[in-house]
Amino acid sequence: YAGAFNTQDRIRSTFSPCGSFVFSGSEDRQVHCWHTYEGNLLYSYQSLNYIQPVVDIEFHPLDNIVAMCS
């Protein structure tokens, strides 16, 4: 999956509960979303206002809630 920036930090990714999407943090302080099977970048969350890289992201297993750590 192309689009996330990572040169030195350990960046974690996660699948959506349905398995259709991959979400990943990035050293550019954004969260990126790709379609799992096609691999195309669907969306980049750019207005999160983080000042450090987004290093972890996790979905709630039952609700439509996502947690990000920067």
Buried (B, 14 or more C-beta within 10 A) or exposed (E): BEBBBBEEBEBBBBEBEEEEBBBBBBBBBBBBBBEEEEEEBBEBBEEEEBEEBBBBBBBEEEEEEBEBEB
